[in-house]
Amino acid sequence: MDYNNFIFPCLFPAHGEKFQLKRFRLSRDTLGMDKPTNHETELDPIDERVYRLACQKFHLQSLYPYQELVIRTILERGGLYGDQRKRVSHRNQIVVLPTGSGKSVCFMLPALLLPGLTVVVYPLLSLMNDQGRRVEALGATAVFLRGGQSVVEREKVWSQLAAGTARFVITNPESLDNRSLLEKLSRFPISLMVIDEVHTVTQWGDTFR
């Protein structure tokens, strides 16, 4: 498993800067639904796919600028656009945003465009289950890797990954501490790895997980 290829989507507001939420409207003109665009106003194909997913899958009429920034950075690192220099410089990132500001969209939307798996790490089972429901609502499939699973349940997970029917792997820190599990997981192509609730690192240091 190449940990250097993992992406931690992230954004730090400037120190002392008042956090303001501003949106980019996703109009029908922006999406090119009413009339064909000319060369000067034509959207990058990947941008158009992002906007369409935002509307169709997440039912959003607009994206915040920071959401666009994080999404674009992830897709650049994933090789969907941008040059190699950007993909290297955007290797690892951290996003720290207020509750309810749409952090999940920042990684769930690009996960629908990236070719490989998206591994999402949560500290609590309740958060894992909630994310599983969100993935299902998008029409995608998620598998869970967590403690207490039977041999049959775990084999079903590996079978789904081998068949390519799952796009998300939802897990927790304890499961990833298992070397055998990591070795099996590393056999599958992983485009994005997300660690949610990462702000707890600054609160707990190395005393939590």
N, C-alpha and C positions, 0 to 999 in steps of 0.2 A: 504494500500500500504506500503510495507516494504522498506523504503528508504535506509536501510543499505545494501540491496542487489543490489542497483544500482551501476554500474561501470562507472567510468569516465576514459577512456583510456588515459594514459599520460606518458610522458617522459621528464625529464629536462636534457639538456646537462650540463656537469660539468662547473662550473663557470670559465670563461676565456679560455675554451677549444675551439679551432678552430673547427667549424662544418664541418665535412667531410662526403660525401655521398659515402658509399661503398655498393656494392651489393653482395648478395649470388646468384650464378647462379643456375637456376633450369634446370638442364640438363635432357636429356632423361634417363640417368642412375639413376639420383637422383629420378626421378619419377617412376623408375622401369618399363619403357615401353619396354626396349629392352631385358631384361633377368630377371629371378627371382632373388631376393636378398637372400643371405644366412642369417643365424641368426645374424652374427656379424655386417652386414651392413644394416639390415632390419630397415626401418623407422617405427616410431610410427604410427599407423593407422591414428591418427588425423593429424599428420604432413603431411602425404601423401595426405589427403583430402584438407588440406590448400594449398599445392603446386598445386594440380590439379585445384582447384578453381581459384588460381592466374593465371594460364595459360588459362583455359577454359572460365572463366567469365570476368576476368579483362585484358586478353590478355597480361599478363606480363611474360617475360622470366626469371625474377629474382625478388627477394625481398631485400630491404635494411635490414641490421641487426636490426635496430630499429623497422622496421615494423614487423619482426618476433617476436621481444621481446614483443611488444604491443599485437599482435594477440595471442601469446601463453599465455600471462598473463590474457587476457580476457577469453580465453577458460579454463584456469585453474580455474579462479573464477567461471566460469559457470559450473564447475564440469565435463567437458569432459575429462580432465586428470589432473594429479597432486594429491596431498593429501589435506586433509581438512585444514591443517595448512597453506598451500599456499593460499587456497581459502579465508581464513579469512584475511591473511596479505595483499592480493591484492584487498581489498574491493574497495577503491577509488583511482584513479590515475589521473594525468594531463599530457597531451602531448602537448608540445610547440615545433613546428617545422616550418621551413621556408615555404613560399608559394611555392606550386608546388612539395613538397617533398612526396606526397602520403599519407596525413593524412586520407583521406576518406577510403582508402583501409584498414587502421588499424581497423576500426570498421565495415565497410560494409562487409568485408570478414567473420569475425567471426559471424556476424549477420546471415549469410546464414547457419551456423552450429548450432547455439544455438536453443533450442527448443521453446523459448518464443518470445515475441515481442521485437523489438528494437525501443526505442523512441528517436528521434533525435530532439534537440531543436536548432532552428536558430533564430537570431535576426531580419532577414529581409525576407520579402515575396519572393523576387527575389532568395535568397539562398534556400528557401524552395522549390520553383518550380524547380530550377536547380537540387536539390537533388532528387526530384521526378522523373525527367527524367533519372538520373543515375540509380535509382532503377529499373525503367522500362527496361533500357538497359540490366540489369542483368537477366531479365526474372522473376523478383519478383514483388510483388504488395505493394504499399504504399498508406496509407490513410492520409488525412490532417485534422488537427484540428486547426482552425484559426478563427479569428473574421470575422463577416459578413456572416457566413454560415446560410442558411435557415434551418428550422426545418427538412425539407425533406432531405437536404444534410447531416445534422448531424446524422439523423437516419440511413442513408445509411452507414455512417462510422461505427456506432455501429453494424449494421447488418453484415458488412464485417468482423469485428473483432470477432463477435460471431460465424461466419461460419468458421473462421480460414483461410480465403483466403488472408489476408494481413499479411505481415511479418514486415513491417516498419510503424511506426506512426511518421509523420513529423509535428511538431508543433512549437509554439513560446512562449516566457515567458508570454505574456499577457493571452494566453489561459490557461496556467497552473495555473494562478492566480485565476481561476474560481473553487470554491470548488465543485460545482455540476459536472463539467467536470472531475475533479480529482477523485471523488468518482466512476464515471462510468468507467473511465480508469483503476482504481485499481482492477476492477473485472476480468481483463484479465491478464494472466501470462506474466510478463515482465522480460526478461533475461538481458537486457542491456539498459542503458540510457546514451545518449551522449549529451553533451552540446558543440556545435561548436562555434567557434570564442570566446572561453573562455579567450583568451589573453586580450580582452577588459576590463576584470575585473581589471587588473593592470593599465590600462590607465584611466579608468573612475571611478573606485571605486564604491560607491553606488549612484552616480549621474546619471547613465545610466542603465535603467531597474531596 
